Amino acid sequence: MGIMIKKPEHVAGSAAPAILVGLFVSFGGILYGYDTGTIGGILAMPYWRKTFSTGYINKKDGLLDVSASQSSEIVSLLSAGTFFGALTAAPLADFAGRRIGLIVSTFVFIFGVILQTASVAIPLFVAGRFFAGFGVGLISAIIPLYQSETAPKWIRGAIVGCYQLAITIGLLLAAIVDNATKNRDDTGSYRIPVAVQFAYGIILILGMLILPETPRYHIKKGKNEAAAKSLSRLRRLDVDHPALIEELSEIQANHEYEMSLGKATYLDCCKGTLGKRLATGCLLQSLQQLTGVNFIFYYGTSFFTNSGIKNSFTVSVITSVVNVCSTFPGLYLVEKWGRRPLLLFGAVGMFVCQYIVAIVGTADSSSQAANKVLIAFVCVYIYFFASTWGPVAWVVTGELFPLKARAKCLSMTTASNWLLNWAIAYATPYMVNDGPGNANLQSKVFFIWGGFCLICVFFVWGLIYETKGLSLEQVDELYAKTSKAWQSKGFVPTVSFQEVQDLGVNARSQSLADMEAGAQRKRSVAHIDDNLDYPEKLEV
């Protein structure tokens, strides 16, 4: 096996259109990353603190500020909006389509940006945060769905992982813009960072107007001709090319097989094998948040300041640069190494870094040497997260589900991510800050994040299946045939859903393995009959 990721020789057509489409759609991650990243810097801006304060005085510097409860409300309302937005993504994406759904989502996001830009007090600012969050929640569920349904299987992980890369770029842009405007003594200090998001939204909308709908969505709606045209654009093949017809027929046969097993209501998504896959996706997205990464990007500026580190804005820019650069190895390794080993590697690395930060910060948080150790191992932690759990969580959840339930299940897994995101954003000020009613954990909070990283190790070992190199339809076969996650690495797909469909048997009365055996018997009988009709084929 070479070190390069190359298109398999037997695959017809070109992957370039699908790759370019997937990369452009990833741009929506900038909205997610920028909107979540900008708030940490805004909360520390002197002019914003003075303008939005209701009289609270920060004991650290004696200046006007918002209280811990107000800070929690401001930061967490975006996450609350994203939770409800993610849940709404399923009916929107199934009704209007993946492409139109993204356009509508971006308009909702822009409305929230307008409210934040116009605000001069907490109530309107919070309302804008909620609507922007609602739009981000919609976007965060639909983008991996769109990417998974358009990408070739041999590079799908890298394409979906680019969504996380765009999130990290958004966080970096937020840190840079916050750093550039933090000292302004006017409303531009916070309005400029917020208003910049208009440009991101407009770019995404204009691009989605010309991109195709996913072929799998057309199959789901019974529009086979439209599906062929969409897949033709993505694979750069004629609609009557044998390879395109074969891929489309397999997608259609798999969808019909899944539908023959029953409908995909929200209750059905929680039953049987599909329920196991949904639980895996929800836990994966929840644990991604519980590793503590957003503590650094939501409250990193304030945390570094309270730890005695000077120029905390610069430190935030540094951590954001590390975040972006570290994502690139993950995009490569997710296809070369696989999903399971990469997640295990990341969980162990994050666990070690979190505990070093917690121990050093608790033992000595005032010396220059201790501060350097804190910054260094926070950066190493970010490397482990950004190259593993950051992109791979989105990759795995994008691959887990059958077409009939994909939008619903992806919306619920993404909502799990945002629910924990909200809980962490809301609880962190109370956990870290001092004062009445607060836990004043400071650096000890990293013990909590480290503990969850250890849980991640056992979770990956027991529940994450290796899906590298499989089509979305072959992932269904993997779950139907393999009962243990640690047995999934050597799985080789053998089922043709077109042959299973030709059997015409009741899918509820037989397992997929039984139907595959029936298809093989039918193929053998057909081969024998063919040889009897043409006995010269038997001659050597």
Secondary structure as the mmCIF struct_conf table of DSSP 4:
data_model
#
loop_
_struct_conf.conf_type_id
_struct_conf.id
_struct_conf.beg_label_comp_id
_struct_conf.beg_label_asym_id
_struct_conf.beg_label_seq_id
_struct_conf.end_label_comp_id
_struct_conf.end_label_asym_id
_struct_conf.end_label_seq_id
BEND BEND1 ILE A 3 MET A 4
TURN_TY1_P TURN_TY1_P1 GLU A 9 HIS A 10
BEND BEND2 GLY A 13 GLY A 13
BEND BEND3 ALA A 15 ALA A 15
HELX_RH_AL_P HELX_RH_AL_P1 ALA A 16 VAL A 25
TURN_TY1_P TURN_TY1_P2 SER A 26 PHE A 27
HELX_RH_AL_P HELX_RH_AL_P2 GLY A 28 LEU A 43
TURN_TY1_P TURN_TY1_P3 ALA A 44 ALA A 44
HELX_RH_AL_P HELX_RH_AL_P3 PRO A 46 PHE A 52
BEND BEND4 THR A 54 GLY A 55
STRN STRN1 ILE A 57 ILE A 57
TURN_TY1_P TURN_TY1_P4 LYS A 59 ASP A 61
STRN STRN2 LEU A 64 LEU A 64
HELX_RH_AL_P HELX_RH_AL_P4 ALA A 68 PHE A 95
TURN_TY1_P TURN_TY1_P5 ALA A 96 ALA A 96
HELX_RH_AL_P HELX_RH_AL_P5 ARG A 98 ALA A 118
BEND BEND5 VAL A 120 ALA A 121
HELX_RH_AL_P HELX_RH_AL_P6 ILE A 122 THR A 150
BEND BEND6 ALA A 151 ALA A 151
TURN_TY1_P TURN_TY1_P6 LYS A 153 ILE A 155
HELX_RH_AL_P HELX_RH_AL_P7 ARG A 156 THR A 181
TURN_TY1_P TURN_TY1_P7 LYS A 182 ASN A 183
BEND BEND7 ASP A 185 ASP A 186
TURN_TY1_P TURN_TY1_P8 THR A 187 THR A 187
HELX_RH_AL_P HELX_RH_AL_P8 GLY A 188 ALA A 195
TURN_TY1_P TURN_TY1_P9 VAL A 196 VAL A 196
HELX_RH_AL_P HELX_RH_AL_P9 GLN A 197 MET A 208
TURN_TY1_P TURN_TY1_P10 LEU A 209 ILE A 210
BEND BEND8 LEU A 211 LEU A 211
HELX_LH_PP_P HELX_LH_PP_P1 PRO A 212 THR A 214
HELX_RH_AL_P HELX_RH_AL_P10 PRO A 215 LYS A 220
TURN_TY1_P TURN_TY1_P11 LYS A 221 GLY A 222
HELX_RH_AL_P HELX_RH_AL_P11 ASN A 224 ARG A 235
TURN_TY1_P TURN_TY1_P12 ARG A 236 ARG A 236
TURN_TY1_P TURN_TY1_P13 VAL A 239 ASP A 240
HELX_RH_AL_P HELX_RH_AL_P12 PRO A 242 SER A 260
TURN_TY1_P TURN_TY1_P14 LEU A 261 LEU A 261
TURN_TY1_P TURN_TY1_P15 TYR A 266 LEU A 267
HELX_RH_3T_P HELX_RH_3T_P1 ASP A 268 CYS A 270
BEND BEND9 LYS A 271 LYS A 271
HELX_RH_AL_P HELX_RH_AL_P13 GLY A 272 LEU A 290
TURN_TY1_P TURN_TY1_P16 THR A 291 THR A 291
BEND BEND10 GLY A 292 GLY A 292
HELX_RH_AL_P HELX_RH_AL_P14 VAL A 293 ASN A 306
TURN_TY1_P TURN_TY1_P17 SER A 307 GLY A 308
BEND BEND11 LYS A 310 LYS A 310
HELX_RH_AL_P HELX_RH_AL_P15 SER A 312 LYS A 336
TURN_TY1_P TURN_TY1_P18 TRP A 337 TRP A 337
HELX_RH_AL_P HELX_RH_AL_P16 ARG A 339 ALA A 363
BEND BEND12 SER A 365 SER A 367
HELX_RH_AL_P HELX_RH_AL_P17 GLN A 368 PHE A 384
HELX_RH_PI_P HELX_RH_PI_P1 PHE A 385 TRP A 389
HELX_RH_AL_P HELX_RH_AL_P18 GLY A 390 GLU A 399
BEND BEND13 LEU A 400 PHE A 401
HELX_RH_3T_P HELX_RH_3T_P2 LEU A 403 ALA A 405
HELX_RH_AL_P HELX_RH_AL_P19 ARG A 406 VAL A 432
BEND BEND14 GLY A 435 GLY A 435
TURN_TY1_P TURN_TY1_P19 PRO A 436 GLY A 437
HELX_RH_3T_P HELX_RH_3T_P3 GLN A 442 LYS A 444
HELX_RH_AL_P HELX_RH_AL_P20 VAL A 445 LEU A 463
HELX_LH_PP_P HELX_LH_PP_P2 ILE A 464 GLU A 466
TURN_TY1_P TURN_TY1_P20 LYS A 468 GLY A 469
HELX_RH_AL_P HELX_RH_AL_P21 LEU A 472 LYS A 481
HELX_RH_3T_P HELX_RH_3T_P4 ALA A 485 GLN A 487
TURN_TY1_P TURN_TY1_P21 LYS A 489 GLY A 490
HELX_RH_AL_P HELX_RH_AL_P22 PHE A 497 LEU A 503
TURN_TY1_P TURN_TY1_P22 ALA A 507 SER A 509
BEND BEND15 GLN A 510 GLN A 510
HELX_RH_AL_P HELX_RH_AL_P23 LEU A 512 ASP A 533
HELX_RH_3T_P HELX_RH_3T_P5 PRO A 535 LEU A 538
#
